[in-house]
Amino acid sequence: MKCYANEIIIHILIEEPNITKNFDCKNYSMLQENYFLKLNNKDPDLQNIHLNFFCYKNNTDFRESYNDFITKQTKISNYDMIIVDERYLFSDMAFIESTYVNSRDNKNSFLENYIKINIYNNDIFNYHNSDAIKKGCLNGYDLYGYPYEQDFSLIYYDNNNINLENKNMYNTTWEDLLLISNHSNIKNQNPINIALKNDDELLDIFIEYACSKFDTTIDDNNFESILYSDKSYDLYNSFHSFIIKSSISNLSKIFEKTNNDIYNSFINKEATLLKGKASHYKYLVHDNVNKKFSVSLPPKNMSVINTKYVIINKNSNYSENILKKVALKLTSEEMQIFRAENFGNIPTFDISKKEKNAFINKYCQKNQELCKIMINLRKINIKDTFKGKYSPPFKEIRLLLPQAIKNFLTGSSYNYISNIFENIKTLVIDNSNRRDIINTSLKITQSSTIVASLIPLILYPVEAYSSNNDSRLSQYINAPDISLFIKTKKKNQKFDKKSKTNQSFATINEDGTTENFDDDDIFENNPNNIFFNQSLQMISDQENSTI
């Protein structure tokens, strides 16, 4: 880091927005620095602080562009602060640790490189909405991330083409939007532009579609009934149909569309509707002198919320106190309004307090439509959707699930995708008779590859939590402690039997013997437990020399 006399330059890493048409990183950095200096010119601690933002390109492949890059940067001192999204924050943490996640990050917890910014104090942060603060805290009070901005899905349309102004979106479905788009004044348009090349967008639209179909958010209480019960077949079938009908392109082309692609396509009148973000509102609606485009809430008023946070790099060369003060100012009401006015960012304000807070009131006076939208928005917390006592860390879900959804949409069976969602919740489903060891329960096909991958597990140290005392433990799991059994599907389920293939499957008993079975409930293309077997394969690769 560079330091000139009494001046300090804080280096901040941030991802480019997913639509770069109106974004310039140098301008973003310069304008924020100038305003920051203006705000703090009488503060002896901050008046000589300079901000330098570094932007890295948004790559649609999360595995390469976001997780690995950010994790690497938190381990070195190139950047003093990093703006991360909520899907990254604490995403390696779960009741049961993931071998897959640990192997990617060399078993280093993200928290090892964060600075705990503060103990949550409602008086300091009362202008933020409660969800934004909650998601930045660990254990409800240890604050590691200051809320920086938020975003969510909106539907944009051309006023000269269709009109959703009087449409009650609370009673509207995604299929209704398709019907509306088919009555467009312009033919040969894509009905709804969705950026399905982006893994996060694909996961978002699936969860938003599922929530709107059942008119409820998804959590641990209804996860099974919605995503892998008798009625889930209709969900997957209708979602598949919706994605096909959303575009006039063939399926392979649909998955090539980036956020920039769908934005430009919509501007060029190649699509009737755009599934965009609230942060696009400034350029598409607010600043549009021709008032050409309008906006609406998504069906059932439901959208996934994505909040971004300032985290402080523990490896920075500057003092914690200075960095904490800078982080607090960066996320202040004044700076959030500045970013909203200049870049279209959506503040993390509690809109219900607009009559009590002058800054929030000022924002809503200038952005009345957006504030009304935020009041009526039914928020979906994507991490809460997958939260369960025995679920894998969200990082593993974010890395693997979008590809599984894509596989289903391009030809894999209903059983394939429903099994994956079931396995997210049933990663560990049986307790051992021994006090401090949790039995691992898996579905397995009789395959030498899978069986071979289980052998290293006998010797491999597995970190877990005791089911009895909820404390973390690290033990070598021995063969008698592994209980592999088949959890058969409920009989008489009504779904497409043609997608099934009879196969043999086996259980491995505690004494090492195996029992073979034939059952229709083990399917071709069954990923077993995608989230666990990926880990087992890595263990197999690492330990192969010892087998």
N, C-alpha and C positions, 0 to 999 in steps of 0.2 A: 504494500500500500504506500501511496505517496503522501507526504506531509510537508507542506511548505510553511515555515515559521510557525505561526499559531493556527494556521488553517488546516482543517482536516477534510479529506475527501472520502466519503462513504460510498463504497461500490455496492450496487444493488443489482441482482440478477432477476430478470422477469421474462416470462414467455411472451412472444408476440401474440396479439389477438388472433383468433381463428380466421378472421377476415382482415386482410392487410391493405385493402384498397385505400383506406383513409388514414393509415398509420405510418408514421415516420419515427423511428426510435430516437434519432438525435433531437428532433423537435420535442418528443415526449420528455426526454431527459432535461433539456434546456429549460422548457417552460416550468416544469416542476421545481427545478433547482431555484430558478428566479423567484418563484412564488414562495418557496420555503424560506429563502433569505429575507424576503420582504416581511413575512410573518414573524420572523424571529430576530429581527435586527436589533432589538433591545434586550434580548435574552443573552446574558454573558456566556452561558453554556453552549448555545446553539448558533450564535451570530456569525461564527467563523466556520460553520459546518457547510460543506458543499456536497451535493448529491450527484452521482454519476450512474445512470441506469445503463445496463447492458442487456440487450434483447437477443434471445435465441429463437430460431425459427420454429414455428409450430409444425411438427411432423405428425402425420396422422397415426403413425405406429407408436402407440404409447410405450411399448416395451423398449424401444430404442431412444425415442426423443425426449421422454419425460423422466421416467423412473430412474434409469441408469445414469443419465446425465446429472440430474439433481442430486442423487445420492453421492455421486463422485464429488460434486462441488461442495457439499457440506463437510467433506472430510479434509478439505484444503482451505487455504486462507485467501483465495482469489477474490471472494466476495464476502462482504461483511453481513449482508442481509440477502435473503432470497424470498421472492414472492411465490408461494406454492398454493395449489388448490387443495380444497378440503379432502379430496380423494387420496391425496398423498399423505396428508398430516395424520400421524398415528396409524397408517394403513398396514404396518407390519405387526401390529399388536392384536392379539386375540387370546382367548382363554386357552386354546390349544395352539402351540406354535407350529409353524409350517416349515418343513424341511426344504420345500421348494423355495420359499422366500429366503430362508437363512442361507441356502446355497448360493443365491444370487447376490446377497449382501454380505457374504462371509460372516454370517451370524452377528453382524453389527446392528444394533437397534438404532433407528433414526434418532431416538432421544439422546443418544450418546453425543450427537453433534448439535443439538438444540440448546439454547439458553432458556431456562424458565424465566419468562419476562416478568411475571408478577403473580401475586395471589389475587384472584379475582375479587375486585371491589366494585360493587354495583354503582357507587357514586361516580366513579371515574368513567365507566363505560355505559352509562344509562341511555346514551343516544343510539347505541347499536341495538338491533333486534336481538331478542334473547337467544334465538337459534344460532346466530352467528357467533355469539360469545360462547355458548355451550360447546359448539364444535371445535373451538380453539382451545378448550380446556381439557386437561387430563384429570380424572377423578372429581370433576365438578368444580375444582378451585385452583388448580395449578395451570396458569395460563402460559402456553407456549407460542400461540399465534395471535397477533393482533388482526382483527378483521379489516381488510383493505378494500374490498369491493365484492359484489356478488353479481350473478347472472342467472337467467332462467329462459325457458322457451316461450316464444310468442309466434303467432301466425300473422304474416304480412300478406297483403293483397293489393292489387291495382284497382283504384276506385272506378276506373273506366271499364273494368272488366266484370267484377262482381261486387257485391256489397254485403258485408257481415255486420254492419253497424247495429242493426236491430235484431241480430241473431242472439238468442240466449245460449251462450256457450256452455252454461252449466248443464243444460239438457241436450247437448250436442255430442255425438260420437265421432270418432275418426272416420267411420264409414259415411256419416252424414257429410263430412267435409269433402269426401270423394264425390258424392252425388252433386254437391253444390258446384264443385269445380268442373263437372261434366256439363254444366249449363253455362259455362263461360262464353263470353262474346267472341273469343278468339279460339279457333280450333287448332288441333295438333300441338297443344301445349302439354307439358308434364303436369298432371293434376296437383301434386305436392312435391316440392323439392326438399329432399332430406339428405344431409351429408353422411351417407352410410360408409364412406371409406374411413371415417373417424371412429375409432373403437368406442370412445365415450359417447358419441352421438348415437351409435347403434344400441348401446346398452340403455341409454336414456329413453329412446323412442320405444323400446320394448317394454320397459317398466312403466312409462307414461301410458302406453296403450293398455297394458294389463290393469293398471290402477283405474283408468277411466272405464274400462269394460265392466269392472266389478264395483265401480263407484266408491272406491276406498283405497287408502294407502296400504301398502303391504308391510307386514312386520312379522315377528316371530309367531304371533298368534294365528295368522291366517296364511302364512307362507305355503304350507302344505296344501290347504284346500284350494288355493288359487293356482299354484304352479306344478303340482304333481298329484292331483286327485282325479276322480272320475270326470269332473267338469273341466279339467285343464286341457283336454283334447280339443275342445271347441275354441279355447283361447289360442292355442298354437295354430290351429287351422285357419282361424279368422285373421290372425296376425300375418301369417304367410300370404293370404289372399290380399290383405291390405297393402303389403309391401310391393307385391306384383303390380297391383293396380295404381300405385302411387306414381308410376312413371310409364312413359310410352317406350322406354328403352328396354332391352332385354336384361335379364337378371344380372349377368356379369357386368354390364355397363353401370347398373345401379350402384354397385359396390366400388366404383371408381370415382364417385363424386365427392370432391372435397368441399369444405366450407366456402372457399373462394369460388369454386365451380358453380355451386347452387346460387350464390349471391349474384354472380355475373349473369347467369342464365335467367334469373328472375328479372333483373334490371333490363335485360334484352328481350323481355316478353316471351321467353321460352317456357315459362311455368306460370300456372294460375296462382298457386299459393307457395309461400316460402316458410318453412319451419326454421325461423331464425332465432336470434337472441334479443333480449331486452337491450343489450348494449348496441344493437344495430339501429335502435329507434332514432337516435340523434340524426343520423345521416339519411335514413330512409323516410322519416316522417317529420321530425321536429325542424330540421334545417332545409327541408325540401320546399323550395319557393313555389313550385307548381302544385304542391299539395296532392301529388299523384298517388301516393301510397298511404294505406291505413293499416291499423293493427288490431289484433284481437287476442284474447286469451286462448290457450289451447282447449280442446274438448274437455268438458267437466271442470274447466278452470284449473286443471292440474298440470304441474310441471316440476321436474327435478330442479332443485336449487343447487348452484355451485358457488360457494364462497371461497375467496382467495385470502390468504393470510401472509403477514410479514413474519418471518421467523429470523432469529438472530443466529448467525454462525458462531458456534463456540470457538472456532479456530481463528476468528478475527483478531487482528493485532490491537484493536482499540478496546477501551474499558467498557465493561458491561453497562455502567451507568450512562455513559454517553450514548451507546447504542440503543438502550431502552428509551431514552428521551427522544431520540430521532424516530424510533418506531412509533411511539405514541403520537408524535406530531404528524408523521406520515399518514396515520389513520384517523386524524382528528376530523371534526365536522368541516372545518374550513378547507382542508386538503381534499376531502371526499367531494365536496361541492365543486371545487376547482376542477377536479378530474371529470366530474359529470358534465360541466359546462364546456370543457375543452376537448374531451376525448369520448364522451358518451358513456363513461363508466357508471354503473349503478351503485349508489351508496348502500351501506349496510344499515341504514337508519331504521329505527322503529317508527313507522309511519303513523301509528296510532297516537304518537306524542307530538304531532305537528302543531297542535294548539298550545303546547307547553314549551316547545323548543323552537327558538327563533330561527336556527339554521335549518331544521327540518321543514319549518313553515316556509322559509325562503325557497327551498328546493321544490316543494310541492306547488308553490305559486307559479313557478316557471315550468313545472312538469306535471300539470294536473292530471293528464291522462295516465301517465306512468304510475303516479301515486294511487289513483283509483284502481288500476290493475293490481298493484301490490297489495292493496287492502282485500281485494276479492280473490287473490291467488290462493289456491290450495297447494301448499308446499309438499314436495316429496323429497325426503332425505334418503339419498341413494345408499348410504352406508347403513342406515337403520333398516333398510329393506332386507339386507342380507345378514343382519346381526343376529347371532344365536350363540348359545353357550358353547356349542361344539362346532360352530362354523369356522372355516379357515379365515385367516386374515384377509381383509378386503383387498389388499394388494394382489393376492393370488387370484381373487375373483376378477379384478380389473384386468389382469394380464391374460387370463385364459377364457373367461366366459364369452366375450364378444366373438371370438373365433368360433366357439361352439354354436352360438346363435346363427352366425353366418353359415356354418356347415348345415344346420337344420334348414335354413332358408334355401340353400342350394341343393338339397336332396336327401339329407339324413332324415331318419324316421322320427315320428313323435316320441317313440320309446327312448331314442337317443337323447333328445333334449330334456324330456321329463326326468329321466334317470340322473342327468347331470344336476338338475335343480334339487332333486331328492338327495343326492350325495353331498350337496353343499350343507344340508342340515343334518345328515346322518353320518358325518365323517367318523364320529365316535358315538356308538349307540349302546354300548354294553359295559357295565362296570365289572371289574375283576373281583374275585373273592378276596384277593389280597388287598390290604389296606391302602398301599401307596402306589398301586399300578392300575392304570386304566387299560382295559382290553381294547384292542383295535379290531373293529368289525368292517369287513370288506365284502363286496361281491366279487367273485373271480370266475373266469372261464377256465376250462381245463386246457391251459396253454403253457408250454414249456417256458416261454418268454416271461410270463407273469410269475410263474412259480419260481423261476430263477431269480427274479427281482426280489422275491420275498426272503431269499436266503441271507443276503447281507443284513436284512432288518434284524435278524437274530443278534448280530454283533454290534449293530449301529446304535450309538447313544441317542435316545429320543427324549426331547424335552416336552413335558406336559404339566398339567396341573392335577393334583390329587382330587378325586371326586369326593373324598371324605372331608378334607380339611382346606380345600381350595388354595393350597400353597403350591408354589412352583417346585418341581423336582427334576432331577436329571438322573436317569438310570440306564443301565443296559437291560434291554428287554430280552429275556430268554425264551426259548421255544415254548415251554409249558405255559407261558403267560400270554401267548398269542392265540386269540380265539377268532378264527375266521368262519363266518357263517353266512348263509344266504337269507336275506330278508325278502321273502317272496311277495309278489304283488297281490293285491286283493283280487279274489276271483270274480269272474263275471264282469270285468271292466269292459266297457263298450268303446273300443277304439279299433283302428284298422289292423285286422289280424294279418293282412298280407305283408305287412312290414316286419313280421316276426319270422324267425328261423329257429327251428328246434336245435338246441345244442346241449352237450353235456356240461355239467358243472360239478364242482367238488367242494367239500369242506375239509379243512385240515383239523383233525381232533387234537386234543392236548397231548395224547400219547404218540403223536406223529403219524398215525394212520390216516388214510383218506377215505371218504365216502363219495361215490359218484351218483349223480342224479340226472334225470332228463326232465326238462320243464320248459314250457313256452315262455317263461318269464325271463330267460336270459336271451338277449337279442344280438343279432348281427350288428356290428358297429357300436355295440355297447362299450362305452369308454371306461367301464368299471367305475372307479372313482377317479374322474379326471384330475381332481385336485390333489388326490393322495398318490395315485399311481405315477403321475408326473414326478413326484418326489421319490417314489420307489425306484423309478428308472434312473434318476440321478444317483441314488445310493448305489444301484447296481453298477453304474459306470465307474463310480469312485472306488468301489470295493471289489471289483471284478478279479483283481489279482489275488485276493485272499480266498476266493471260492474254490 
